[in-house]
Amino acid sequence: MDDRIVNQFAIFSVMSDPCALLDDWLRRHPNLWRKVVNPAEIKWEIRDKLDQANITERELFPGLDGLSRWLKRHYSPRHPDARHFNDIN
């Protein structure tokens, strides 16, 4: 079994047919899903909260791929206008 499926507890596995196209399924079932768009200015706050819950690239994408994604995000500078939501200044 794929490590990603194991680590994600199959949360992101919705298709029973491996040949099915997700876009087609979504079009046929519009009442079963919704799109959520988060404003860009709260991106880092959401990332911080997900990190606190241990929902990171390392968990969702096990192996070198997830580790390298997490390291890149963790050590990349944030946008200069973004403030950490826990900063006390």
Biopython code that builds the backbone (N, CA, C, O; Angstrom):
import numpy as np
from Bio.PDB.StructureBuilder import StructureBuilder

atoms = [
    (1, "MET", "N", (0.846, -1.176, 0.000)),
    (1, "MET", "CA", (0.000, 0.000, 0.000)),
    (1, "MET", "C", (0.891, 1.240, 0.000)),
    (1, "MET", "O", (1.957, 1.246, 0.616)),
    (2, "ASP", "N", (0.461, 2.261, -0.676)),
    (2, "ASP", "CA", (1.214, 3.510, -0.777)),
    (2, "ASP", "C", (1.320, 4.169, 0.598)),
    (2, "ASP", "O", (0.334, 4.253, 1.330)),
    (3, "ASP", "N", (2.531, 4.638, 0.947)),
    (3, "ASP", "CA", (2.752, 5.296, 2.242)),
    (3, "ASP", "C", (1.866, 6.518, 2.429)),
    (3, "ASP", "O", (1.451, 6.823, 3.546)),
    (4, "ARG", "N", (1.576, 7.221, 1.334)),
    (4, "ARG", "CA", (0.737, 8.415, 1.461)),
    (4, "ARG", "C", (-0.666, 8.040, 1.914)),
    (4, "ARG", "O", (-1.247, 8.723, 2.757)),
    (5, "ILE", "N", (-1.210, 6.977, 1.371)),
    (5, "ILE", "CA", (-2.555, 6.551, 1.763)),
    (5, "ILE", "C", (-2.565, 6.162, 3.235)),
    (5, "ILE", "O", (-3.508, 6.479, 3.959)),
    (6, "VAL", "N", (-1.519, 5.478, 3.674)),
    (6, "VAL", "CA", (-1.429, 5.064, 5.071)),
    (6, "VAL", "C", (-1.356, 6.290, 5.974)),
    (6, "VAL", "O", (-2.108, 6.373, 6.945)),
    (7, "ASN", "N", (-0.479, 7.238, 5.683)),
    (7, "ASN", "CA", (-0.306, 8.422, 6.532)),
    (7, "ASN", "C", (-1.516, 9.343, 6.513)),
    (7, "ASN", "O", (-1.794, 10.013, 7.507)),
    (8, "GLN", "N", (-2.230, 9.386, 5.414)),
    (8, "GLN", "CA", (-3.400, 10.252, 5.327)),
    (8, "GLN", "C", (-4.658, 9.546, 5.831)),
    (8, "GLN", "O", (-5.746, 10.121, 5.796)),
    (9, "PHE", "N", (-4.519, 8.313, 6.297)),
    (9, "PHE", "CA", (-5.651, 7.533, 6.777)),
    (9, "PHE", "C", (-6.758, 7.467, 5.734)),
    (9, "PHE", "O", (-7.939, 7.386, 6.072)),
    (10, "ALA", "N", (-6.364, 7.504, 4.464)),
    (10, "ALA", "CA", (-7.277, 7.435, 3.319)),
    (10, "ALA", "C", (-8.255, 8.605, 3.272)),
    (10, "ALA", "O", (-9.274, 8.523, 2.586)),
    (11, "ILE", "N", (-7.967, 9.685, 3.984)),
    (11, "ILE", "CA", (-8.859, 10.851, 3.992)),
    (11, "ILE", "C", (-9.025, 11.419, 2.594)),
    (11, "ILE", "O", (-10.117, 11.844, 2.218)),
    (12, "PHE", "N", (-7.937, 11.429, 1.819)),
    (12, "PHE", "CA", (-7.992, 12.020, 0.501)),
    (12, "PHE", "C", (-8.286, 10.987, -0.588)),
    (12, "PHE", "O", (-8.189, 11.301, -1.775)),
    (13, "SER", "N", (-8.636, 9.781, -0.209)),
    (13, "SER", "CA", (-8.962, 8.725, -1.165)),
    (13, "SER", "C", (-10.477, 8.654, -1.321)),
    (13, "SER", "O", (-11.171, 8.177, -0.424)),
    (14, "VAL", "N", (-10.987, 9.120, -2.441)),
    (14, "VAL", "CA", (-12.429, 9.154, -2.633)),
    (14, "VAL", "C", (-12.902, 8.317, -3.812)),
    (14, "VAL", "O", (-14.100, 8.064, -3.936)),
    (15, "MET", "N", (-12.016, 7.891, -4.662)),
    (15, "MET", "CA", (-12.423, 7.199, -5.876)),
    (15, "MET", "C", (-12.279, 5.687, -5.714)),
    (15, "MET", "O", (-11.222, 5.198, -5.315)),
    (16, "SER", "N", (-13.333, 4.960, -6.021)),
    (16, "SER", "CA", (-13.269, 3.502, -5.948)),
    (16, "SER", "C", (-12.751, 2.895, -7.246)),
    (16, "SER", "O", (-12.275, 1.760, -7.254)),
    (17, "ASP", "N", (-12.841, 3.641, -8.338)),
    (17, "ASP", "CA", (-12.357, 3.174, -9.635)),
    (17, "ASP", "C", (-11.053, 3.900, -9.966)),
    (17, "ASP", "O", (-11.059, 5.121, -10.124)),
    (18, "PRO", "N", (-9.925, 3.170, -10.074)),
    (18, "PRO", "CA", (-8.649, 3.846, -10.334)),
    (18, "PRO", "C", (-8.586, 4.536, -11.693)),
    (18, "PRO", "O", (-7.706, 5.366, -11.921)),
    (19, "CYS", "N", (-9.500, 4.208, -12.590)),
    (19, "CYS", "CA", (-9.519, 4.850, -13.916)),
    (19, "CYS", "C", (-10.462, 6.050, -13.965)),
    (19, "CYS", "O", (-10.488, 6.775, -14.959)),
    (20, "ALA", "N", (-11.226, 6.262, -12.912)),
    (20, "ALA", "CA", (-12.188, 7.372, -12.883)),
    (20, "ALA", "C", (-11.448, 8.699, -12.793)),
    (20, "ALA", "O", (-10.359, 8.791, -12.226)),
    (21, "LEU", "N", (-12.059, 9.707, -13.360)),
    (21, "LEU", "CA", (-11.508, 11.058, -13.302)),
    (21, "LEU", "C", (-12.242, 11.849, -12.231)),
    (21, "LEU", "O", (-13.471, 11.929, -12.246)),
    (22, "LEU", "N", (-11.501, 12.429, -11.312)),
    (22, "LEU", "CA", (-12.100, 13.163, -10.202)),
    (22, "LEU", "C", (-12.962, 14.317, -10.695)),
    (22, "LEU", "O", (-14.037, 14.554, -10.144)),
    (23, "ASP", "N", (-12.519, 15.038, -11.718)),
    (23, "ASP", "CA", (-13.303, 16.163, -12.245)),
    (23, "ASP", "C", (-14.678, 15.718, -12.726)),
    (23, "ASP", "O", (-15.670, 16.409, -12.493)),
    (24, "ASP", "N", (-14.743, 14.565, -13.399)),
    (24, "ASP", "CA", (-16.036, 14.047, -13.867)),
    (24, "ASP", "C", (-16.945, 13.706, -12.692)),
    (24, "ASP", "O", (-18.135, 14.021, -12.702)),
    (25, "TRP", "N", (-16.374, 13.063, -11.688)),
    (25, "TRP", "CA", (-17.156, 12.687, -10.513)),
    (25, "TRP", "C", (-17.702, 13.922, -9.810)),
    (25, "TRP", "O", (-18.863, 13.940, -9.402)),
    (26, "LEU", "N", (-16.879, 14.951, -9.666)),
    (26, "LEU", "CA", (-17.312, 16.183, -9.005)),
    (26, "LEU", "C", (-18.438, 16.863, -9.776)),
    (26, "LEU", "O", (-19.372, 17.388, -9.170)),
    (27, "ARG", "N", (-18.359, 16.860, -11.102)),
    (27, "ARG", "CA", (-19.426, 17.449, -11.919)),
    (27, "ARG", "C", (-20.743, 16.696, -11.751)),
    (27, "ARG", "O", (-21.812, 17.307, -11.769)),
    (28, "ARG", "N", (-20.675, 15.386, -11.588)),
    (28, "ARG", "CA", (-21.886, 14.572, -11.425)),
    (28, "ARG", "C", (-22.475, 14.676, -10.014)),
    (28, "ARG", "O", (-23.642, 14.338, -9.813)),
    (29, "HIS", "N", (-21.698, 15.132, -9.043)),
    (29, "HIS", "CA", (-22.145, 15.204, -7.652)),
    (29, "HIS", "C", (-21.888, 16.593, -7.049)),
    (29, "HIS", "O", (-21.147, 16.702, -6.073)),
    (30, "PRO", "N", (-22.477, 17.641, -7.601)),
    (30, "PRO", "CA", (-22.185, 18.997, -7.119)),
    (30, "PRO", "C", (-22.647, 19.259, -5.685)),
    (30, "PRO", "O", (-22.142, 20.176, -5.037)),
    (31, "ASN", "N", (-23.580, 18.485, -5.190)),
    (31, "ASN", "CA", (-24.086, 18.713, -3.838)),
    (31, "ASN", "C", (-23.234, 18.046, -2.760)),
    (31, "ASN", "O", (-23.515, 18.200, -1.572)),
    (32, "LEU", "N", (-22.197, 17.306, -3.159)),
    (32, "LEU", "CA", (-21.362, 16.591, -2.194)),
    (32, "LEU", "C", (-20.035, 17.276, -1.878)),
    (32, "LEU", "O", (-19.254, 16.760, -1.078)),
    (33, "TRP", "N", (-19.775, 18.395, -2.473)),
    (33, "TRP", "CA", (-18.498, 19.054, -2.242)),
    (33, "TRP", "C", (-18.686, 20.564, -2.301)),
    (33, "TRP", "O", (-19.698, 21.065, -2.791)),
    (34, "ARG", "N", (-17.699, 21.265, -1.797)),
    (34, "ARG", "CA", (-17.674, 22.716, -1.916)),
    (34, "ARG", "C", (-16.220, 23.174, -1.957)),
    (34, "ARG", "O", (-15.327, 22.519, -1.420)),
    (35, "LYS", "N", (-16.016, 24.277, -2.587)),
    (35, "LYS", "CA", (-14.680, 24.861, -2.689)),
    (35, "LYS", "C", (-14.546, 25.941, -1.630)),
    (35, "LYS", "O", (-15.409, 26.811, -1.502)),
    (36, "VAL", "N", (-13.465, 25.880, -0.877)),
    (36, "VAL", "CA", (-13.192, 26.874, 0.147)),
    (36, "VAL", "C", (-11.928, 27.629, -0.266)),
    (36, "VAL", "O", (-10.877, 27.026, -0.484)),
    (37, "VAL", "N", (-12.042, 28.933, -0.369)),
    (37, "VAL", "CA", (-10.899, 29.766, -0.724)),
    (37, "VAL", "C", (-10.550, 30.624, 0.484)),
    (37, "VAL", "O", (-11.342, 31.457, 0.925)),
    (38, "ASN", "N", (-9.357, 30.404, 1.005)),
    (38, "ASN", "CA", (-8.890, 31.187, 2.152)),
    (38, "ASN", "C", (-8.158, 32.424, 1.649)),
    (38, "ASN", "O", (-7.382, 32.338, 0.697)),
    (39, "PRO", "N", (-8.395, 33.567, 2.274)),
    (39, "PRO", "CA", (-7.678, 34.779, 1.870)),
    (39, "PRO", "C", (-6.168, 34.605, 2.066)),
    (39, "PRO", "O", (-5.719, 33.986, 3.030)),
    (40, "ALA", "N", (-5.416, 35.154, 1.151)),
    (40, "ALA", "CA", (-3.954, 35.008, 1.184)),
    (40, "ALA", "C", (-3.348, 35.540, 2.477)),
    (40, "ALA", "O", (-2.330, 35.024, 2.940)),
    (41, "GLU", "N", (-3.960, 36.563, 3.065)),
    (41, "GLU", "CA", (-3.370, 37.162, 4.262)),
    (41, "GLU", "C", (-3.431, 36.255, 5.490)),
    (41, "GLU", "O", (-2.743, 36.525, 6.474)),
    (42, "ILE", "N", (-4.223, 35.202, 5.463)),
    (42, "ILE", "CA", (-4.251, 34.291, 6.614)),
    (42, "ILE", "C", (-3.536, 32.964, 6.330)),
    (42, "ILE", "O", (-3.616, 32.028, 7.126)),
    (43, "LYS", "N", (-2.844, 32.890, 5.202)),
    (43, "LYS", "CA", (-2.145, 31.652, 4.837)),
    (43, "LYS", "C", (-1.195, 31.189, 5.940)),
    (43, "LYS", "O", (-1.215, 30.015, 6.309)),
    (44, "TRP", "N", (-0.369, 32.080, 6.469)),
    (44, "TRP", "CA", (0.632, 31.666, 7.465)),
    (44, "TRP", "C", (-0.017, 31.289, 8.787)),
    (44, "TRP", "O", (0.481, 30.413, 9.493)),
    (45, "GLU", "N", (-1.116, 31.936, 9.128)),
    (45, "GLU", "CA", (-1.828, 31.555, 10.351)),
    (45, "GLU", "C", (-2.376, 30.128, 10.216)),
    (45, "GLU", "O", (-2.276, 29.329, 11.147)),
    (46, "ILE", "N", (-2.944, 29.822, 9.072)),
    (46, "ILE", "CA", (-3.458, 28.466, 8.837)),
    (46, "ILE", "C", (-2.320, 27.462, 8.862)),
    (46, "ILE", "O", (-2.442, 26.396, 9.467)),
    (47, "ARG", "N", (-1.212, 27.795, 8.208)),
    (47, "ARG", "CA", (-0.041, 26.899, 8.206)),
    (47, "ARG", "C", (0.456, 26.644, 9.626)),
    (47, "ARG", "O", (0.767, 25.507, 9.982)),
    (48, "ASP", "N", (0.531, 27.694, 10.434)),
    (48, "ASP", "CA", (0.987, 27.542, 11.822)),
    (48, "ASP", "C", (0.062, 26.627, 12.616)),
    (48, "ASP", "O", (0.525, 25.776, 13.375)),
    (49, "LYS", "N", (-1.227, 26.801, 12.440)),
    (49, "LYS", "CA", (-2.190, 25.966, 13.167)),
    (49, "LYS", "C", (-2.123, 24.508, 12.699)),
    (49, "LYS", "O", (-2.224, 23.590, 13.513)),
    (50, "LEU", "N", (-1.955, 24.299, 11.410)),
    (50, "LEU", "CA", (-1.796, 22.931, 10.905)),
    (50, "LEU", "C", (-0.507, 22.309, 11.436)),
    (50, "LEU", "O", (-0.487, 21.131, 11.793)),
    (51, "ASP", "N", (0.559, 23.087, 11.490)),
    (51, "ASP", "CA", (1.820, 22.595, 12.060)),
    (51, "ASP", "C", (1.636, 22.175, 13.516)),
    (51, "ASP", "O", (2.154, 21.140, 13.935)),
    (52, "GLN", "N", (0.905, 22.968, 14.282)),
    (52, "GLN", "CA", (0.660, 22.643, 15.690)),
    (52, "GLN", "C", (-0.106, 21.330, 15.832)),
    (52, "GLN", "O", (0.058, 20.615, 16.820)),
    (53, "ALA", "N", (-0.936, 21.017, 14.851)),
    (53, "ALA", "CA", (-1.703, 19.768, 14.865)),
    (53, "ALA", "C", (-0.930, 18.631, 14.192)),
    (53, "ALA", "O", (-1.469, 17.544, 13.985)),
    (54, "ASN", "N", (0.336, 18.889, 13.853)),
    (54, "ASN", "CA", (1.199, 17.922, 13.179)),
    (54, "ASN", "C", (0.637, 17.483, 11.825)),
    (54, "ASN", "O", (0.780, 16.328, 11.425)),
    (55, "ILE", "N", (0.003, 18.414, 11.135)),
    (55, "ILE", "CA", (-0.457, 18.170, 9.772)),
    (55, "ILE", "C", (0.498, 18.944, 8.877)),
    (55, "ILE", "O", (0.279, 20.118, 8.578)),
    (56, "THR", "N", (1.551, 18.274, 8.459)),
    (56, "THR", "CA", (2.611, 18.913, 7.682)),
    (56, "THR", "C", (2.891, 18.097, 6.433)),
    (56, "THR", "O", (2.362, 17.001, 6.246)),
    (57, "GLU", "N", (3.727, 18.656, 5.595)),
    (57, "GLU", "CA", (4.148, 17.941, 4.390)),
    (57, "GLU", "C", (4.830, 16.625, 4.741)),
    (57, "GLU", "O", (4.725, 15.648, 3.998)),
    (58, "ARG", "N", (5.528, 16.598, 5.868)),
    (58, "ARG", "CA", (6.228, 15.370, 6.291)),
    (58, "ARG", "C", (5.250, 14.246, 6.555)),
    (58, "ARG", "O", (5.556, 13.082, 6.295)),
    (59, "GLU", "N", (4.060, 14.585, 7.076)),
    (59, "GLU", "CA", (3.053, 13.562, 7.366)),
    (59, "GLU", "C", (2.238, 13.197, 6.130)),
    (59, "GLU", "O", (1.974, 12.021, 5.879)),
    (60, "LEU", "N", (1.842, 14.203, 5.363)),
    (60, "LEU", "CA", (0.990, 13.952, 4.203)),
    (60, "LEU", "C", (1.735, 13.307, 3.041)),
    (60, "LEU", "O", (1.154, 12.537, 2.278)),
    (61, "PHE", "N", (3.023, 13.622, 2.907)),
    (61, "PHE", "CA", (3.837, 13.084, 1.814)),
    (61, "PHE", "C", (5.087, 12.451, 2.406)),
    (61, "PHE", "O", (6.149, 13.074, 2.420)),
    (62, "PRO", "N", (4.972, 11.214, 2.898)),
    (62, "PRO", "CA", (6.110, 10.581, 3.573)),
    (62, "PRO", "C", (7.298, 10.376, 2.637)),
    (62, "PRO", "O", (7.146, 10.279, 1.420)),
    (63, "GLY", "N", (8.462, 10.315, 3.228)),
    (63, "GLY", "CA", (9.679, 10.103, 2.451)),
    (63, "GLY", "C", (10.398, 11.405, 2.182)),
    (63, "GLY", "O", (10.079, 12.442, 2.762)),
    (64, "LEU", "N", (11.363, 11.336, 1.305)),
    (64, "LEU", "CA", (12.196, 12.489, 0.987)),
    (64, "LEU", "C", (11.394, 13.634, 0.382)),
    (64, "LEU", "O", (11.711, 14.800, 0.615)),
    (65, "ASP", "N", (10.362, 13.316, -0.389)),
    (65, "ASP", "CA", (9.537, 14.335, -1.027)),
    (65, "ASP", "C", (8.887, 15.247, 0.015)),
    (65, "ASP", "O", (8.996, 16.470, -0.076)),
    (66, "GLY", "N", (8.221, 14.662, 0.991)),
    (66, "GLY", "CA", (7.551, 15.453, 2.026)),
    (66, "GLY", "C", (8.523, 16.181, 2.927)),
    (66, "GLY", "O", (8.294, 17.330, 3.303)),
    (67, "LEU", "N", (9.615, 15.508, 3.275)),
    (67, "LEU", "CA", (10.621, 16.143, 4.122)),
    (67, "LEU", "C", (11.215, 17.362, 3.425)),
    (67, "LEU", "O", (11.395, 18.405, 4.052)),
    (68, "SER", "N", (11.520, 17.242, 2.143)),
    (68, "SER", "CA", (12.117, 18.374, 1.430)),
    (68, "SER", "C", (11.108, 19.512, 1.269)),
    (68, "SER", "O", (11.492, 20.680, 1.338)),
    (69, "ARG", "N", (9.832, 19.200, 1.058)),
    (69, "ARG", "CA", (8.815, 20.260, 0.982)),
    (69, "ARG", "C", (8.705, 20.999, 2.311)),
    (69, "ARG", "O", (8.623, 22.227, 2.350)),
    (70, "TRP", "N", (8.705, 20.225, 3.407)),
    (70, "TRP", "CA", (8.583, 20.838, 4.721)),
    (70, "TRP", "C", (9.800, 21.713, 5.026)),
    (70, "TRP", "O", (9.650, 22.833, 5.514)),
    (71, "LEU", "N", (11.003, 21.208, 4.742)),
    (71, "LEU", "CA", (12.219, 21.979, 4.990)),
    (71, "LEU", "C", (12.232, 23.275, 4.186)),
    (71, "LEU", "O", (12.622, 24.328, 4.691)),
    (72, "LYS", "N", (11.800, 23.186, 2.926)),
    (72, "LYS", "CA", (11.772, 24.383, 2.088)),
    (72, "LYS", "C", (10.839, 25.431, 2.679)),
    (72, "LYS", "O", (11.194, 26.608, 2.756)),
    (73, "ARG", "N", (9.637, 25.006, 3.102)),
    (73, "ARG", "CA", (8.692, 25.956, 3.686)),
    (73, "ARG", "C", (9.190, 26.466, 5.033)),
    (73, "ARG", "O", (9.090, 27.658, 5.322)),
    (74, "HIS", "N", (9.717, 25.583, 5.844)),
    (74, "HIS", "CA", (10.148, 25.948, 7.193)),
    (74, "HIS", "C", (11.290, 26.969, 7.179)),
    (74, "HIS", "O", (11.340, 27.858, 8.029)),
    (75, "TYR", "N", (12.195, 26.840, 6.222)),
    (75, "TYR", "CA", (13.367, 27.720, 6.197)),
    (75, "TYR", "C", (13.271, 28.840, 5.166)),
    (75, "TYR", "O", (14.216, 29.614, 5.019)),
    (76, "SER", "N", (12.156, 28.945, 4.452)),
    (76, "SER", "CA", (11.977, 30.043, 3.503)),
    (76, "SER", "C", (11.477, 31.272, 4.242)),
    (76, "SER", "O", (10.681, 31.153, 5.173)),
    (77, "PRO", "N", (11.936, 32.455, 3.835)),
    (77, "PRO", "CA", (11.430, 33.669, 4.487)),
    (77, "PRO", "C", (9.963, 33.886, 4.136)),
    (77, "PRO", "O", (9.520, 33.590, 3.026)),
    (78, "ARG", "N", (9.237, 34.397, 5.088)),
    (78, "ARG", "CA", (7.836, 34.725, 4.844)),
    (78, "ARG", "C", (7.760, 36.050, 4.106)),
    (78, "ARG", "O", (8.734, 36.801, 4.050)),
    (79, "HIS", "N", (6.598, 36.327, 3.544)),
    (79, "HIS", "CA", (6.367, 37.610, 2.898)),
    (79, "HIS", "C", (6.619, 38.711, 3.928)),
    (79, "HIS", "O", (6.185, 38.573, 5.072)),
    (80, "PRO", "N", (7.299, 39.792, 3.568)),
    (80, "PRO", "CA", (7.662, 40.827, 4.537)),
    (80, "PRO", "C", (6.464, 41.450, 5.258)),
    (80, "PRO", "O", (6.615, 41.935, 6.379)),
    (81, "ASP", "N", (5.286, 41.448, 4.646)),
    (81, "ASP", "CA", (4.105, 42.037, 5.289)),
    (81, "ASP", "C", (3.392, 41.060, 6.209)),
    (81, "ASP", "O", (2.541, 41.460, 7.003)),
    (82, "ALA", "N", (3.736, 39.776, 6.106)),
    (82, "ALA", "CA", (3.054, 38.766, 6.925)),
    (82, "ALA", "C", (3.606, 38.799, 8.344)),
    (82, "ALA", "O", (4.816, 38.896, 8.550)),
    (83, "ARG", "N", (2.712, 38.718, 9.314)),
    (83, "ARG", "CA", (3.117, 38.658, 10.718)),
    (83, "ARG", "C", (2.696, 37.332, 11.280)),
    (83, "ARG", "O", (1.623, 36.824, 10.954)),
    (84, "HIS", "N", (3.520, 36.771, 12.113)),
    (84, "HIS", "CA", (3.193, 35.526, 12.790)),
    (84, "HIS", "C", (2.027, 35.790, 13.724)),
    (84, "HIS", "O", (2.055, 36.769, 14.470)),
    (85, "PHE", "N", (1.012, 34.953, 13.707)),
    (85, "PHE", "CA", (-0.190, 35.250, 14.479)),
    (85, "PHE", "C", (0.037, 35.173, 15.977)),
    (85, "PHE", "O", (-0.813, 35.634, 16.738)),
    (86, "ASN", "N", (1.157, 34.606, 16.435)),
    (86, "ASN", "CA", (1.446, 34.556, 17.864)),
    (86, "ASN", "C", (2.421, 35.645, 18.305)),
    (86, "ASN", "O", (2.762, 35.716, 19.486)),
    (87, "ASP", "N", (2.869, 36.480, 17.397)),
    (87, "ASP", "CA", (3.809, 37.535, 17.764)),
    (87, "ASP", "C", (3.162, 38.493, 18.762)),
    (87, "ASP", "O", (2.004, 38.883, 18.612)),
    (88, "ILE", "N", (3.917, 38.853, 19.756)),
    (88, "ILE", "CA", (3.429, 39.822, 20.746)),
    (88, "ILE", "C", (4.353, 41.030, 20.657)),
    (88, "ILE", "O", (5.397, 41.066, 21.308)),
    (89, "ASN", "N", (3.976, 42.005, 19.861)),
    (89, "ASN", "CA", (4.763, 43.224, 19.670)),
    (89, "ASN", "C", (3.878, 44.438, 19.781)),
    (89, "ASN", "O", (4.357, 45.564, 19.649)),
]
sb = StructureBuilder()
sb.init_structure("model")
sb.init_model(0)
sb.init_chain("A")
sb.init_seg("    ")
for serial, (resi, resn, name, xyz) in enumerate(atoms, 1):
    if name == "N":
        sb.init_residue(resn, " ", resi, " ")
    sb.init_atom(name, np.array(xyz, "f"), 0.0, 1.0, " ", f" {name:<3s}", serial, name[0])
structure = sb.get_structure()
